[in-house]
Amino acid sequence: MTLDSNIVIAYLAGDKAVVETLLRWKEGGKILFLPAIVESEVLSFPNMTTEERRCTEEFLDSLNFVAFDKTMARVSADIRRNVNIKFPDAAIAATALAVHSPLVTRNVRDFKKIIGLAIVAI
């Protein structure tokens, strides 16, 4: 399961549905992938306290980090050529496709037009 930024943010905010779902998946042995761009987006929030940053990094470190590589760059370029979405979303979708994993998001609208991308909404 590849996590979109909005899912990570919802988890960190204590959203009950997201927290319960991610914990159930982890306990069930599902791999939770963290695209590099999601880590960057989540850690870029201004006014994060030292404690919030520590807790955020601790959660991010518990996920399976996926670096953005040349293949993903090309796939995200193809996605952007065919679907009108912003680069971060194209990069996140390309990551999910690269690791052969559904994308877990609350932003189904922006991703549903991407051919071959499985989406799980929470």
Biopython code that builds the backbone (N, CA, C, O; Angstrom):
import numpy as np
from Bio.PDB.StructureBuilder import StructureBuilder

atoms = [
    (1, "MET", "N", (0.853, -1.156, 0.000)),
    (1, "MET", "CA", (0.000, 0.000, 0.000)),
    (1, "MET", "C", (0.911, 1.235, 0.000)),
    (1, "MET", "O", (1.739, 1.412, 0.894)),
    (2, "THR", "N", (0.743, 2.075, -1.012)),
    (2, "THR", "CA", (1.539, 3.298, -1.120)),
    (2, "THR", "C", (0.720, 4.448, -0.557)),
    (2, "THR", "O", (-0.418, 4.667, -0.970)),
    (3, "LEU", "N", (1.297, 5.179, 0.380)),
    (3, "LEU", "CA", (0.553, 6.222, 1.081)),
    (3, "LEU", "C", (0.727, 7.585, 0.428)),
    (3, "LEU", "O", (1.843, 8.022, 0.147)),
    (4, "ASP", "N", (-0.405, 8.249, 0.194)),
    (4, "ASP", "CA", (-0.414, 9.621, -0.285)),
    (4, "ASP", "C", (-0.188, 10.545, 0.916)),
    (4, "ASP", "O", (-0.376, 10.148, 2.066)),
    (5, "SER", "N", (0.211, 11.757, 0.630)),
    (5, "SER", "CA", (0.476, 12.743, 1.689)),
    (5, "SER", "C", (-0.731, 12.942, 2.592)),
    (5, "SER", "O", (-0.584, 13.036, 3.811)),
    (6, "ASN", "N", (-1.925, 13.007, 2.006)),
    (6, "ASN", "CA", (-3.102, 13.279, 2.831)),
    (6, "ASN", "C", (-3.392, 12.150, 3.816)),
    (6, "ASN", "O", (-3.998, 12.388, 4.860)),
    (7, "ILE", "N", (-2.977, 10.950, 3.508)),
    (7, "ILE", "CA", (-3.156, 9.827, 4.430)),
    (7, "ILE", "C", (-2.157, 9.928, 5.582)),
    (7, "ILE", "O", (-2.520, 9.715, 6.739)),
    (8, "VAL", "N", (-0.917, 10.248, 5.273)),
    (8, "VAL", "CA", (0.096, 10.414, 6.319)),
    (8, "VAL", "C", (-0.302, 11.557, 7.249)),
    (8, "VAL", "O", (-0.200, 11.431, 8.469)),
    (9, "ILE", "N", (-0.747, 12.657, 6.682)),
    (9, "ILE", "CA", (-1.162, 13.812, 7.483)),
    (9, "ILE", "C", (-2.358, 13.454, 8.359)),
    (9, "ILE", "O", (-2.402, 13.829, 9.530)),
    (10, "ALA", "N", (-3.326, 12.732, 7.802)),
    (10, "ALA", "CA", (-4.497, 12.324, 8.581)),
    (10, "ALA", "C", (-4.089, 11.394, 9.725)),
    (10, "ALA", "O", (-4.614, 11.503, 10.833)),
    (11, "TYR", "N", (-3.162, 10.488, 9.457)),
    (11, "TYR", "CA", (-2.671, 9.591, 10.508)),
    (11, "TYR", "C", (-2.037, 10.403, 11.638)),
    (11, "TYR", "O", (-2.332, 10.188, 12.813)),
    (12, "LEU", "N", (-1.174, 11.325, 11.269)),
    (12, "LEU", "CA", (-0.478, 12.138, 12.274)),
    (12, "LEU", "C", (-1.438, 13.026, 13.056)),
    (12, "LEU", "O", (-1.171, 13.377, 14.205)),
    (13, "ALA", "N", (-2.561, 13.390, 12.427)),
    (13, "ALA", "CA", (-3.573, 14.211, 13.096)),
    (13, "ALA", "C", (-4.498, 13.367, 13.971)),
    (13, "ALA", "O", (-5.360, 13.902, 14.668)),
    (14, "GLY", "N", (-4.314, 12.047, 13.933)),
    (14, "GLY", "CA", (-5.108, 11.161, 14.777)),
    (14, "GLY", "C", (-6.451, 10.770, 14.190)),
    (14, "GLY", "O", (-7.336, 10.337, 14.928)),
    (15, "ASP", "N", (-6.625, 10.910, 12.891)),
    (15, "ASP", "CA", (-7.883, 10.525, 12.243)),
    (15, "ASP", "C", (-8.149, 9.042, 12.523)),
    (15, "ASP", "O", (-7.369, 8.174, 12.131)),
    (16, "LYS", "N", (-9.251, 8.774, 13.201)),
    (16, "LYS", "CA", (-9.536, 7.425, 13.684)),
    (16, "LYS", "C", (-9.579, 6.387, 12.558)),
    (16, "LYS", "O", (-8.983, 5.317, 12.685)),
    (17, "ALA", "N", (-10.268, 6.686, 11.476)),
    (17, "ALA", "CA", (-10.392, 5.723, 10.376)),
    (17, "ALA", "C", (-9.030, 5.398, 9.773)),
    (17, "ALA", "O", (-8.736, 4.239, 9.481)),
    (18, "VAL", "N", (-8.208, 6.414, 9.589)),
    (18, "VAL", "CA", (-6.888, 6.205, 8.993)),
    (18, "VAL", "C", (-5.976, 5.454, 9.959)),
    (18, "VAL", "O", (-5.307, 4.498, 9.566)),
    (19, "VAL", "N", (-5.948, 5.880, 11.213)),
    (19, "VAL", "CA", (-5.096, 5.215, 12.211)),
    (19, "VAL", "C", (-5.463, 3.736, 12.320)),
    (19, "VAL", "O", (-4.587, 2.873, 12.274)),
    (20, "GLU", "N", (-6.747, 3.444, 12.464)),
    (20, "GLU", "CA", (-7.183, 2.050, 12.611)),
    (20, "GLU", "C", (-6.851, 1.222, 11.373)),
    (20, "GLU", "O", (-6.411, 0.078, 11.485)),
    (21, "THR", "N", (-7.062, 1.804, 10.195)),
    (21, "THR", "CA", (-6.791, 1.071, 8.955)),
    (21, "THR", "C", (-5.306, 0.775, 8.794)),
    (21, "THR", "O", (-4.928, -0.358, 8.496)),
    (22, "LEU", "N", (-4.459, 1.789, 8.989)),
    (22, "LEU", "CA", (-3.019, 1.570, 8.827)),
    (22, "LEU", "C", (-2.486, 0.582, 9.857)),
    (22, "LEU", "O", (-1.655, -0.265, 9.530)),
    (23, "LEU", "N", (-2.954, 0.684, 11.091)),
    (23, "LEU", "CA", (-2.510, -0.269, 12.120)),
    (23, "LEU", "C", (-2.949, -1.689, 11.775)),
    (23, "LEU", "O", (-2.182, -2.636, 11.952)),
    (24, "ARG", "N", (-4.174, -1.843, 11.288)),
    (24, "ARG", "CA", (-4.672, -3.165, 10.899)),
    (24, "ARG", "C", (-3.836, -3.735, 9.753)),
    (24, "ARG", "O", (-3.487, -4.915, 9.757)),
    (25, "TRP", "N", (-3.520, -2.894, 8.785)),
    (25, "TRP", "CA", (-2.698, -3.353, 7.659)),
    (25, "TRP", "C", (-1.308, -3.771, 8.121)),
    (25, "TRP", "O", (-0.796, -4.813, 7.712)),
    (26, "LYS", "N", (-0.696, -2.942, 8.984)),
    (26, "LYS", "CA", (0.652, -3.278, 9.469)),
    (26, "LYS", "C", (0.628, -4.586, 10.259)),
    (26, "LYS", "O", (1.488, -5.447, 10.077)),
    (27, "GLU", "N", (-0.365, -4.726, 11.137)),
    (27, "GLU", "CA", (-0.481, -5.950, 11.931)),
    (27, "GLU", "C", (-0.741, -7.161, 11.044)),
    (27, "GLU", "O", (-0.344, -8.278, 11.378)),
    (28, "GLY", "N", (-1.409, -6.939, 9.914)),
    (28, "GLY", "CA", (-1.706, -8.017, 8.976)),
    (28, "GLY", "C", (-0.567, -8.312, 8.012)),
    (28, "GLY", "O", (-0.688, -9.180, 7.147)),
    (29, "GLY", "N", (0.538, -7.592, 8.160)),
    (29, "GLY", "CA", (1.711, -7.859, 7.337)),
    (29, "GLY", "C", (1.777, -7.107, 6.016)),
    (29, "GLY", "O", (2.658, -7.367, 5.197)),
    (30, "LYS", "N", (0.855, -6.181, 5.804)),
    (30, "LYS", "CA", (0.924, -5.395, 4.569)),
    (30, "LYS", "C", (2.097, -4.426, 4.649)),
    (30, "LYS", "O", (2.385, -3.864, 5.705)),
    (31, "ILE", "N", (2.765, -4.243, 3.520)),
    (31, "ILE", "CA", (3.870, -3.288, 3.451)),
    (31, "ILE", "C", (3.294, -1.915, 3.143)),
    (31, "ILE", "O", (2.506, -1.757, 2.211)),
    (32, "LEU", "N", (3.691, -0.927, 3.930)),
    (32, "LEU", "CA", (3.256, 0.454, 3.712)),
    (32, "LEU", "C", (4.422, 1.225, 3.117)),
    (32, "LEU", "O", (5.441, 1.441, 3.773)),
    (33, "PHE", "N", (4.259, 1.639, 1.859)),
    (33, "PHE", "CA", (5.309, 2.349, 1.143)),
    (33, "PHE", "C", (5.161, 3.854, 1.321)),
    (33, "PHE", "O", (4.054, 4.393, 1.294)),
    (34, "LEU", "N", (6.294, 4.521, 1.504)),
    (34, "LEU", "CA", (6.352, 5.973, 1.658)),
    (34, "LEU", "C", (7.137, 6.563, 0.489)),
    (34, "LEU", "O", (8.364, 6.466, 0.461)),
    (35, "PRO", "N", (6.445, 7.175, -0.477)),
    (35, "PRO", "CA", (7.172, 7.828, -1.569)),
    (35, "PRO", "C", (8.043, 8.968, -1.044)),
    (35, "PRO", "O", (7.652, 9.682, -0.121)),
    (36, "ALA", "N", (9.211, 9.130, -1.629)),
    (36, "ALA", "CA", (10.127, 10.197, -1.208)),
    (36, "ALA", "C", (9.436, 11.552, -1.194)),
    (36, "ALA", "O", (9.646, 12.345, -0.276)),
    (37, "ILE", "N", (8.619, 11.823, -2.197)),
    (37, "ILE", "CA", (7.964, 13.125, -2.277)),
    (37, "ILE", "C", (6.980, 13.336, -1.134)),
    (37, "ILE", "O", (6.783, 14.467, -0.689)),
    (38, "VAL", "N", (6.360, 12.263, -0.655)),
    (38, "VAL", "CA", (5.441, 12.385, 0.479)),
    (38, "VAL", "C", (6.220, 12.770, 1.730)),
    (38, "VAL", "O", (5.786, 13.631, 2.496)),
    (39, "GLU", "N", (7.367, 12.135, 1.935)),
    (39, "GLU", "CA", (8.187, 12.510, 3.097)),
    (39, "GLU", "C", (8.551, 13.989, 3.030)),
    (39, "GLU", "O", (8.458, 14.701, 4.030)),
    (40, "SER", "N", (8.959, 14.442, 1.869)),
    (40, "SER", "CA", (9.330, 15.845, 1.694)),
    (40, "SER", "C", (8.146, 16.771, 1.962)),
    (40, "SER", "O", (8.287, 17.784, 2.647)),
    (41, "GLU", "N", (6.982, 16.423, 1.421)),
    (41, "GLU", "CA", (5.794, 17.263, 1.629)),
    (41, "GLU", "C", (5.420, 17.337, 3.105)),
    (41, "GLU", "O", (5.150, 18.418, 3.628)),
    (42, "VAL", "N", (5.403, 16.195, 3.768)),
    (42, "VAL", "CA", (4.977, 16.150, 5.172)),
    (42, "VAL", "C", (5.955, 16.906, 6.073)),
    (42, "VAL", "O", (5.533, 17.615, 6.986)),
    (43, "LEU", "N", (7.246, 16.760, 5.822)),
    (43, "LEU", "CA", (8.238, 17.428, 6.671)),
    (43, "LEU", "C", (8.394, 18.915, 6.363)),
    (43, "LEU", "O", (9.097, 19.623, 7.084)),
    (44, "SER", "N", (7.753, 19.394, 5.308)),
    (44, "SER", "CA", (7.906, 20.805, 4.936)),
    (44, "SER", "C", (6.902, 21.727, 5.615)),
    (44, "SER", "O", (6.934, 22.938, 5.393)),
    (45, "PHE", "N", (6.014, 21.179, 6.436)),
    (45, "PHE", "CA", (5.028, 22.030, 7.092)),
    (45, "PHE", "C", (5.711, 23.046, 8.001)),
    (45, "PHE", "O", (6.549, 22.684, 8.827)),
    (46, "PRO", "N", (5.347, 24.322, 7.845)),
    (46, "PRO", "CA", (5.956, 25.355, 8.693)),
    (46, "PRO", "C", (5.412, 25.269, 10.125)),
    (46, "PRO", "O", (4.353, 24.690, 10.367)),
    (47, "ASN", "N", (6.132, 25.834, 11.029)),
    (47, "ASN", "CA", (5.719, 25.947, 12.434)),
    (47, "ASN", "C", (5.584, 24.608, 13.155)),
    (47, "ASN", "O", (4.885, 24.519, 14.164)),
    (48, "MET", "N", (6.241, 23.573, 12.652)),
    (48, "MET", "CA", (6.230, 22.283, 13.333)),
    (48, "MET", "C", (7.164, 22.390, 14.541)),
    (48, "MET", "O", (8.313, 22.810, 14.412)),
    (49, "THR", "N", (6.658, 22.008, 15.708)),
    (49, "THR", "CA", (7.503, 22.046, 16.896)),
    (49, "THR", "C", (8.547, 20.931, 16.818)),
    (49, "THR", "O", (8.441, 20.023, 15.994)),
    (50, "THR", "N", (9.536, 21.012, 17.671)),
    (50, "THR", "CA", (10.570, 19.983, 17.718)),
    (50, "THR", "C", (9.956, 18.625, 18.034)),
    (50, "THR", "O", (10.340, 17.616, 17.443)),
    (51, "GLU", "N", (9.011, 18.595, 18.957)),
    (51, "GLU", "CA", (8.351, 17.340, 19.327)),
    (51, "GLU", "C", (7.496, 16.804, 18.177)),
    (51, "GLU", "O", (7.497, 15.601, 17.916)),
    (52, "GLU", "N", (6.774, 17.679, 17.492)),
    (52, "GLU", "CA", (5.979, 17.247, 16.333)),
    (52, "GLU", "C", (6.884, 16.679, 15.242)),
    (52, "GLU", "O", (6.563, 15.664, 14.624)),
    (53, "ARG", "N", (8.005, 17.337, 15.015)),
    (53, "ARG", "CA", (8.957, 16.859, 14.004)),
    (53, "ARG", "C", (9.494, 15.482, 14.402)),
    (53, "ARG", "O", (9.596, 14.590, 13.561)),
    (54, "ARG", "N", (9.834, 15.310, 15.672)),
    (54, "ARG", "CA", (10.350, 14.029, 16.146)),
    (54, "ARG", "C", (9.310, 12.921, 15.950)),
    (54, "ARG", "O", (9.635, 11.845, 15.449)),
    (55, "CYS", "N", (8.072, 13.184, 16.342)),
    (55, "CYS", "CA", (6.998, 12.189, 16.194)),
    (55, "CYS", "C", (6.722, 11.881, 14.724)),
    (55, "CYS", "O", (6.488, 10.731, 14.352)),
    (56, "THR", "N", (6.753, 12.917, 13.903)),
    (56, "THR", "CA", (6.529, 12.737, 12.466)),
    (56, "THR", "C", (7.626, 11.873, 11.868)),
    (56, "THR", "O", (7.344, 10.923, 11.137)),
    (57, "GLU", "N", (8.876, 12.196, 12.175)),
    (57, "GLU", "CA", (9.993, 11.416, 11.643)),
    (57, "GLU", "C", (9.948, 9.971, 12.141)),
    (57, "GLU", "O", (10.277, 9.045, 11.399)),
    (58, "GLU", "N", (9.545, 9.782, 13.381)),
    (58, "GLU", "CA", (9.442, 8.427, 13.934)),
    (58, "GLU", "C", (8.416, 7.613, 13.141)),
    (58, "GLU", "O", (8.666, 6.457, 12.800)),
    (59, "PHE", "N", (7.265, 8.218, 12.850)),
    (59, "PHE", "CA", (6.255, 7.512, 12.061)),
    (59, "PHE", "C", (6.763, 7.249, 10.646)),
    (59, "PHE", "O", (6.628, 6.137, 10.135)),
    (60, "LEU", "N", (7.344, 8.259, 10.013)),
    (60, "LEU", "CA", (7.851, 8.094, 8.649)),
    (60, "LEU", "C", (8.908, 6.994, 8.589)),
    (60, "LEU", "O", (8.958, 6.223, 7.630)),
    (61, "ASP", "N", (9.748, 6.927, 9.615)),
    (61, "ASP", "CA", (10.799, 5.905, 9.657)),
    (61, "ASP", "C", (10.241, 4.486, 9.808)),
    (61, "ASP", "O", (10.935, 3.511, 9.520)),
    (62, "SER", "N", (8.991, 4.374, 10.259)),
    (62, "SER", "CA", (8.372, 3.053, 10.410)),
    (62, "SER", "C", (7.813, 2.523, 9.085)),
    (62, "SER", "O", (7.385, 1.373, 8.997)),
    (63, "LEU", "N", (7.825, 3.374, 8.062)),
    (63, "LEU", "CA", (7.308, 3.001, 6.744)),
    (63, "LEU", "C", (8.455, 2.586, 5.829)),
    (63, "LEU", "O", (9.622, 2.814, 6.146)),
    (64, "ASN", "N", (8.123, 1.983, 4.711)),
    (64, "ASN", "CA", (9.125, 1.549, 3.731)),
    (64, "ASN", "C", (9.355, 2.664, 2.722)),
    (64, "ASN", "O", (8.574, 2.841, 1.787)),
    (65, "PHE", "N", (10.430, 3.408, 2.919)),
    (65, "PHE", "CA", (10.777, 4.553, 2.075)),
    (65, "PHE", "C", (11.107, 4.085, 0.660)),
    (65, "PHE", "O", (11.833, 3.109, 0.466)),
    (66, "VAL", "N", (10.557, 4.803, -0.331)),
    (66, "VAL", "CA", (10.839, 4.494, -1.731)),
    (66, "VAL", "C", (11.435, 5.741, -2.379)),
    (66, "VAL", "O", (10.764, 6.762, -2.524)),
    (67, "ALA", "N", (12.704, 5.639, -2.765)),
    (67, "ALA", "CA", (13.384, 6.750, -3.432)),
    (67, "ALA", "C", (12.798, 6.949, -4.824)),
    (67, "ALA", "O", (12.318, 6.005, -5.451)),
    (68, "PHE", "N", (12.846, 8.187, -5.296)),
    (68, "PHE", "CA", (12.352, 8.534, -6.631)),
    (68, "PHE", "C", (13.503, 8.356, -7.611)),
    (68, "PHE", "O", (14.523, 9.036, -7.507)),
    (69, "ASP", "N", (13.339, 7.441, -8.561)),
    (69, "ASP", "CA", (14.434, 7.145, -9.481)),
    (69, "ASP", "C", (14.109, 7.559, -10.918)),
    (69, "ASP", "O", (13.061, 8.146, -11.188)),
    (70, "LYS", "N", (15.013, 7.246, -11.814)),
    (70, "LYS", "CA", (14.874, 7.651, -13.217)),
    (70, "LYS", "C", (13.631, 7.044, -13.868)),
    (70, "LYS", "O", (12.927, 7.722, -14.617)),
    (71, "THR", "N", (13.365, 5.788, -13.588)),
    (71, "THR", "CA", (12.181, 5.145, -14.158)),
    (71, "THR", "C", (10.917, 5.846, -13.688)),
    (71, "THR", "O", (10.020, 6.117, -14.487)),
    (72, "MET", "N", (10.842, 6.139, -12.403)),
    (72, "MET", "CA", (9.676, 6.839, -11.865)),
    (72, "MET", "C", (9.556, 8.239, -12.458)),
    (72, "MET", "O", (8.450, 8.718, -12.712)),
    (73, "ALA", "N", (10.684, 8.888, -12.674)),
    (73, "ALA", "CA", (10.665, 10.219, -13.287)),
    (73, "ALA", "C", (10.031, 10.156, -14.671)),
    (73, "ALA", "O", (9.238, 11.022, -15.039)),
    (74, "ARG", "N", (10.380, 9.145, -15.420)),
    (74, "ARG", "CA", (9.830, 9.012, -16.776)),
    (74, "ARG", "C", (8.354, 8.623, -16.744)),
    (74, "ARG", "O", (7.560, 9.115, -17.547)),
    (75, "VAL", "N", (7.993, 7.750, -15.827)),
    (75, "VAL", "CA", (6.584, 7.369, -15.698)),
    (75, "VAL", "C", (5.756, 8.576, -15.263)),
    (75, "VAL", "O", (4.664, 8.800, -15.787)),
    (76, "SER", "N", (6.267, 9.355, -14.310)),
    (76, "SER", "CA", (5.514, 10.535, -13.867)),
    (76, "SER", "C", (5.377, 11.551, -15.000)),
    (76, "SER", "O", (4.356, 12.231, -15.096)),
    (77, "ALA", "N", (6.391, 11.659, -15.855)),
    (77, "ALA", "CA", (6.294, 12.550, -17.016)),
    (77, "ALA", "C", (5.202, 12.061, -17.966)),
    (77, "ALA", "O", (4.427, 12.860, -18.492)),
    (78, "ASP", "N", (5.145, 10.746, -18.184)),
    (78, "ASP", "CA", (4.088, 10.185, -19.034)),
    (78, "ASP", "C", (2.711, 10.450, -18.431)),
    (78, "ASP", "O", (1.771, 10.802, -19.144)),
    (79, "ILE", "N", (2.601, 10.281, -17.130)),
    (79, "ILE", "CA", (1.325, 10.540, -16.451)),
    (79, "ILE", "C", (0.912, 11.992, -16.660)),
    (79, "ILE", "O", (-0.237, 12.268, -17.007)),
    (80, "ARG", "N", (1.833, 12.912, -16.453)),
    (80, "ARG", "CA", (1.510, 14.338, -16.596)),
    (80, "ARG", "C", (1.150, 14.695, -18.031)),
    (80, "ARG", "O", (0.339, 15.591, -18.263)),
    (81, "ARG", "N", (1.742, 14.007, -18.988)),
    (81, "ARG", "CA", (1.420, 14.259, -20.386)),
    (81, "ARG", "C", (-0.013, 13.836, -20.708)),
    (81, "ARG", "O", (-0.676, 14.438, -21.553)),
    (82, "ASN", "N", (-0.478, 12.796, -20.025)),
    (82, "ASN", "CA", (-1.795, 12.227, -20.324)),
    (82, "ASN", "C", (-2.910, 12.645, -19.374)),
    (82, "ASN", "O", (-4.087, 12.578, -19.728)),
    (83, "VAL", "N", (-2.550, 13.069, -18.184)),
    (83, "VAL", "CA", (-3.538, 13.436, -17.171)),
    (83, "VAL", "C", (-3.136, 14.783, -16.591)),
    (83, "VAL", "O", (-1.963, 15.003, -16.290)),
    (84, "ASN", "N", (-4.076, 15.666, -16.437)),
    (84, "ASN", "CA", (-3.779, 17.005, -15.926)),
    (84, "ASN", "C", (-3.695, 16.990, -14.392)),
    (84, "ASN", "O", (-4.648, 17.348, -13.701)),
    (85, "ILE", "N", (-2.525, 16.564, -13.876)),
    (85, "ILE", "CA", (-2.298, 16.622, -12.431)),
    (85, "ILE", "C", (-0.934, 17.250, -12.173)),
    (85, "ILE", "O", (-0.081, 17.317, -13.058)),
    (86, "LYS", "N", (-0.753, 17.705, -10.943)),
    (86, "LYS", "CA", (0.506, 18.349, -10.557)),
    (86, "LYS", "C", (1.614, 17.307, -10.407)),
    (86, "LYS", "O", (1.361, 16.118, -10.209)),
    (87, "PHE", "N", (2.849, 17.798, -10.510)),
    (87, "PHE", "CA", (4.000, 16.897, -10.429)),
    (87, "PHE", "C", (4.008, 16.034, -9.168)),
    (87, "PHE", "O", (4.218, 14.826, -9.279)),
    (88, "PRO", "N", (3.789, 16.595, -7.964)),
    (88, "PRO", "CA", (3.854, 15.719, -6.783)),
    (88, "PRO", "C", (2.894, 14.529, -6.878)),
    (88, "PRO", "O", (3.255, 13.408, -6.518)),
    (89, "ASP", "N", (1.682, 14.773, -7.360)),
    (89, "ASP", "CA", (0.723, 13.676, -7.486)),
    (89, "ASP", "C", (1.171, 12.669, -8.542)),
    (89, "ASP", "O", (1.013, 11.463, -8.354)),
    (90, "ALA", "N", (1.725, 13.153, -9.646)),
    (90, "ALA", "CA", (2.235, 12.246, -10.682)),
    (90, "ALA", "C", (3.386, 11.406, -10.134)),
    (90, "ALA", "O", (3.482, 10.216, -10.436)),
    (91, "ALA", "N", (4.254, 12.014, -9.336)),
    (91, "ALA", "CA", (5.386, 11.293, -8.749)),
    (91, "ALA", "C", (4.911, 10.242, -7.750)),
    (91, "ALA", "O", (5.466, 9.145, -7.689)),
    (92, "ILE", "N", (3.899, 10.569, -6.978)),
    (92, "ILE", "CA", (3.349, 9.614, -6.012)),
    (92, "ILE", "C", (2.701, 8.446, -6.751)),
    (92, "ILE", "O", (2.884, 7.290, -6.369)),
    (93, "ALA", "N", (1.947, 8.744, -7.805)),
    (93, "ALA", "CA", (1.325, 7.687, -8.610)),
    (93, "ALA", "C", (2.389, 6.808, -9.259)),
    (93, "ALA", "O", (2.256, 5.585, -9.277)),
    (94, "ALA", "N", (3.439, 7.420, -9.791)),
    (94, "ALA", "CA", (4.526, 6.660, -10.421)),
    (94, "ALA", "C", (5.196, 5.737, -9.409)),
    (94, "ALA", "O", (5.594, 4.624, -9.751)),
    (95, "THR", "N", (5.322, 6.192, -8.179)),
    (95, "THR", "CA", (5.905, 5.362, -7.125)),
    (95, "THR", "C", (5.023, 4.145, -6.861)),
    (95, "THR", "O", (5.518, 3.021, -6.778)),
    (96, "ALA", "N", (3.716, 4.370, -6.731)),
    (96, "ALA", "CA", (2.791, 3.253, -6.496)),
    (96, "ALA", "C", (2.864, 2.240, -7.634)),
    (96, "ALA", "O", (2.876, 1.031, -7.401)),
    (97, "LEU", "N", (2.913, 2.738, -8.856)),
    (97, "LEU", "CA", (3.018, 1.840, -10.008)),
    (97, "LEU", "C", (4.340, 1.067, -9.985)),
    (97, "LEU", "O", (4.372, -0.120, -10.308)),
    (98, "ALA", "N", (5.419, 1.734, -9.606)),
    (98, "ALA", "CA", (6.744, 1.100, -9.595)),
    (98, "ALA", "C", (6.841, -0.029, -8.580)),
    (98, "ALA", "O", (7.514, -1.031, -8.821)),
    (99, "VAL", "N", (6.170, 0.130, -7.450)),
    (99, "VAL", "CA", (6.230, -0.908, -6.415)),
    (99, "VAL", "C", (5.036, -1.868, -6.494)),
    (99, "VAL", "O", (4.846, -2.716, -5.622)),
    (100, "HIS", "N", (4.236, -1.715, -7.557)),
    (100, "HIS", "CA", (3.085, -2.597, -7.807)),
    (100, "HIS", "C", (2.149, -2.639, -6.604)),
    (100, "HIS", "O", (1.798, -3.705, -6.097)),
    (101, "SER", "N", (1.761, -1.449, -6.168)),
    (101, "SER", "CA", (0.978, -1.315, -4.954)),
    (101, "SER", "C", (-0.172, -0.339, -5.183)),
    (101, "SER", "O", (-0.017, 0.632, -5.923)),
    (102, "PRO", "N", (-1.320, -0.585, -4.559)),
    (102, "PRO", "CA", (-2.396, 0.405, -4.639)),
    (102, "PRO", "C", (-1.976, 1.701, -3.956)),
    (102, "PRO", "O", (-1.162, 1.696, -3.033)),
    (103, "LEU", "N", (-2.539, 2.796, -4.418)),
    (103, "LEU", "CA", (-2.314, 4.093, -3.794)),
    (103, "LEU", "C", (-3.431, 4.342, -2.800)),
    (103, "LEU", "O", (-4.608, 4.288, -3.159)),
    (104, "VAL", "N", (-3.075, 4.614, -1.557)),
    (104, "VAL", "CA", (-4.047, 4.918, -0.513)),
    (104, "VAL", "C", (-4.142, 6.433, -0.419)),
    (104, "VAL", "O", (-3.154, 7.107, -0.130)),
    (105, "THR", "N", (-5.340, 6.969, -0.666)),
    (105, "THR", "CA", (-5.507, 8.417, -0.742)),
    (105, "THR", "C", (-6.918, 8.835, -0.368)),
    (105, "THR", "O", (-7.837, 8.017, -0.318)),
    (106, "ARG", "N", (-7.066, 10.110, -0.110)),
    (106, "ARG", "CA", (-8.381, 10.721, 0.048)),
    (106, "ARG", "C", (-8.688, 11.608, -1.153)),
    (106, "ARG", "O", (-9.706, 12.299, -1.186)),
    (107, "ASN", "N", (-7.811, 11.578, -2.117)),
    (107, "ASN", "CA", (-7.905, 12.439, -3.290)),
    (107, "ASN", "C", (-8.129, 11.581, -4.537)),
    (107, "ASN", "O", (-7.339, 11.633, -5.480)),
    (108, "VAL", "N", (-9.183, 10.812, -4.539)),
    (108, "VAL", "CA", (-9.459, 9.886, -5.636)),
    (108, "VAL", "C", (-9.614, 10.632, -6.955)),
    (108, "VAL", "O", (-9.160, 10.152, -7.993)),
    (109, "ARG", "N", (-10.240, 11.783, -6.925)),
    (109, "ARG", "CA", (-10.529, 12.548, -8.142)),
    (109, "ARG", "C", (-9.287, 12.774, -8.995)),
    (109, "ARG", "O", (-9.342, 12.608, -10.213)),
    (110, "ASP", "N", (-8.171, 13.148, -8.381)),
    (110, "ASP", "CA", (-6.966, 13.461, -9.144)),
    (110, "ASP", "C", (-6.246, 12.224, -9.676)),
    (110, "ASP", "O", (-5.460, 12.325, -10.618)),
    (111, "PHE", "N", (-6.503, 11.079, -9.095)),
    (111, "PHE", "CA", (-5.763, 9.875, -9.482)),
    (111, "PHE", "C", (-6.559, 8.894, -10.337)),
    (111, "PHE", "O", (-5.967, 8.028, -10.980)),
    (112, "LYS", "N", (-7.880, 9.007, -10.360)),
    (112, "LYS", "CA", (-8.709, 7.974, -10.999)),
    (112, "LYS", "C", (-8.513, 7.855, -12.507)),
    (112, "LYS", "O", (-8.877, 6.833, -13.089)),
    (113, "LYS", "N", (-7.954, 8.860, -13.146)),
    (113, "LYS", "CA", (-7.759, 8.808, -14.597)),
    (113, "LYS", "C", (-6.436, 8.153, -15.002)),
    (113, "LYS", "O", (-6.161, 8.000, -16.192)),
    (114, "ILE", "N", (-5.631, 7.772, -14.036)),
    (114, "ILE", "CA", (-4.326, 7.178, -14.337)),
    (114, "ILE", "C", (-4.497, 5.685, -14.597)),
    (114, "ILE", "O", (-4.872, 4.919, -13.709)),
    (115, "ILE", "N", (-4.218, 5.300, -15.814)),
    (115, "ILE", "CA", (-4.401, 3.910, -16.242)),
    (115, "ILE", "C", (-3.451, 2.988, -15.470)),
    (115, "ILE", "O", (-2.251, 3.239, -15.367)),
    (116, "GLY", "N", (-4.033, 1.919, -14.937)),
    (116, "GLY", "CA", (-3.241, 0.907, -14.244)),
    (116, "GLY", "C", (-3.021, 1.173, -12.769)),
    (116, "GLY", "O", (-2.461, 0.331, -12.067)),
    (117, "LEU", "N", (-3.453, 2.331, -12.286)),
    (117, "LEU", "CA", (-3.249, 2.676, -10.875)),
    (117, "LEU", "C", (-4.446, 2.223, -10.052)),
    (117, "LEU", "O", (-5.567, 2.689, -10.259)),
    (118, "ALA", "N", (-4.202, 1.314, -9.122)),
    (118, "ALA", "CA", (-5.249, 0.891, -8.188)),
    (118, "ALA", "C", (-5.312, 1.908, -7.055)),
    (118, "ALA", "O", (-4.282, 2.363, -6.559)),
    (119, "ILE", "N", (-6.522, 2.255, -6.655)),
    (119, "ILE", "CA", (-6.715, 3.275, -5.623)),
    (119, "ILE", "C", (-7.542, 2.696, -4.489)),
    (119, "ILE", "O", (-8.544, 2.017, -4.711)),
    (120, "VAL", "N", (-7.101, 2.977, -3.266)),
    (120, "VAL", "CA", (-7.859, 2.625, -2.070)),
    (120, "VAL", "C", (-8.143, 3.930, -1.345)),
    (120, "VAL", "O", (-7.222, 4.663, -0.985)),
    (121, "ALA", "N", (-9.414, 4.216, -1.135)),
    (121, "ALA", "CA", (-9.811, 5.445, -0.440)),
    (121, "ALA", "C", (-10.135, 5.126, 1.013)),
    (121, "ALA", "O", (-10.800, 4.137, 1.321)),
    (122, "ILE", "N", (-9.649, 5.987, 1.891)),
    (122, "ILE", "CA", (-10.004, 5.862, 3.317)),
    (122, "ILE", "C", (-10.761, 7.127, 3.680)),
    (122, "ILE", "O", (-11.181, 7.289, 4.825)),
]
sb = StructureBuilder()
sb.init_structure("model")
sb.init_model(0)
sb.init_chain("A")
sb.init_seg("    ")
for serial, (resi, resn, name, xyz) in enumerate(atoms, 1):
    if name == "N":
        sb.init_residue(resn, " ", resi, " ")
    sb.init_atom(name, np.array(xyz, "f"), 0.0, 1.0, " ", f" {name:<3s}", serial, name[0])
structure = sb.get_structure()
